Amino acid sequence: MSEPRLDELPALLALLDECALPIADLETQHLPAFLVCRDDAGLIAAAALESCGGELLLRSLAVAPAYRRRGLAARLLEALEERARTMRREQVFLLTTSAQDFFAGHGFRPLARNAVPAAIAETAQFRRLCPASATCMVKNLECAPERAASP
């Protein structure tokens, strides 16, 4: 897993589009928020954490159909949760239309859309890209304890 290269933006957009995920708001400056998995042919999985002020939105978790059921989504999710902990964030929010069971199995719980923090509610995902029927979910993270300073 690594961040996508600048020249991989078209491949990332194609993967997300193939997985029926929104791409209208994604541009080059969003690439550092992503983690991707590759094989010899190119990108096969991706996911991102969008920073919204002090809040985090998990978005664009996608695995190419030929590579599903191999644990890639779970590995990406774990890596992004670790990134969130490193950032000292306590919660991750998301919207999903088809993966409620997957996310519930990884500790996310449903949340009323009107209960999300304002910074999350103002994202393009919430305002216009995801349908009103999408399930809103949240996961509370246990942040890693701060390391004691060396003497």
Number of C-alpha atoms within 10 A of each C-alpha: 14 12 16 21 12 11 9 15 16 11 14 26 18 15 22 20 15 13 15 12 19 17 16 11 10 12 11 12 8 14 18 15 17 22 20 23 19 13 8 6 6 12 18 21 25 27 24 23 25 20 16 15 9 13 19 22 22 23 20 26 23 24 25 15 12 8 12 13 10 10 11 21 20 15 13 24 21 13 15 20 22 17 14 22 17 13 13 16 19 16 19 22 23 24 25 19 14 10 13 18 10 12 19 14 10 13 12 21 17 16 16 10 16 9 10 18 13 12 14 24 16 13 16 13 19 19 12 11 14 16 13 13 9 16 19 22 22 22 19 13 17 14 16 12 9 8 6 6 5 4 3
